[in-house]
Every structure is written in C-alpha cells, then in structure tokens.
C-alpha cells in the first residue's frame, strides 16, 4: 500500500468521525430541546447554548486536518504516513465518542432547565469534562505533527 494512501485514510477517518459525532451530538440535544420547549419556551437561549456544545468536536477534527495537511505530499515516508493514520484514528474516535457523551450531559441539562431548574451553569461545567478528551486528542495531533519531518 502506498504511504500517502494510509495518510489520507487517517485524515478521512479523523474528519468523518468528528463530523458525524458532532452531528449526532447536536441532534441528541435538539431532540431534548423540542421536549423542553413544551414546558419552558422562554429558555430558548439556554437551550441553544447547550445544544451547540457538541459541535465543537467537529471543529477540532477540522483544525486537526489543517495541522496535518502540509505533510500530505506524494513522497511521504511510511513512518510519517503511519503517524498520520494513527493520529487520525485517535482524533476521530475521541471526537466521535466525546461528542455523543457531551450531548448526553447537555440533553439532561436541557431537560432540567425545561422543568424549571436553575442548572445551566452546572451543566456547562459538567459538559466540559467529556470535551476535554477531544481537546487532548487535538493536542496529540498537534504534537504528532510537530514530530513529522
């Protein structure tokens, strides 16, 4: 297999999984908003803020692509291609999973706000924890990119 093909597979998996995870996450939150709006339509701004959080992982996948694109050259070494493949797999799966788990936290917060509870701040804090792992994955991509030569 050509090394460049391995690198492109890593990029494709990374971006696809991060985008799919974010789309899935915001859909989970959106479904929760529909139910919460029936009980408390005045909190729409809060719902939107919480619903948008899982979209950030898709952005991390996009940023990771830009961090690695300069290494996608025809004469890439097998070692660099494998590094990009590995970083891409790690980033993609981390972003995918953290988006969905973050959406679960946000959806519960949306339901609680809809029920009249003042939990927006606590939900935002708790939603950061699953996202932290997508941020760490992006940092690993940046570090791996820094070692490619």
Secondary structure, DSSP 8 states (H G I E B T S, - for coil): --HHHHHHHHHHHHHHHHHHHHHHHHHHHHHHHHHHHHH-GGGHHHHHHHHHGGGHHHHHHHHHHHHHGGG--TT--HHHHHHHHHHHHHHHHHHHHHHHHHHHHHHHHHHHHHTT---HHHHHHHHHHHHHHHHHHHHHHHHHHHH--
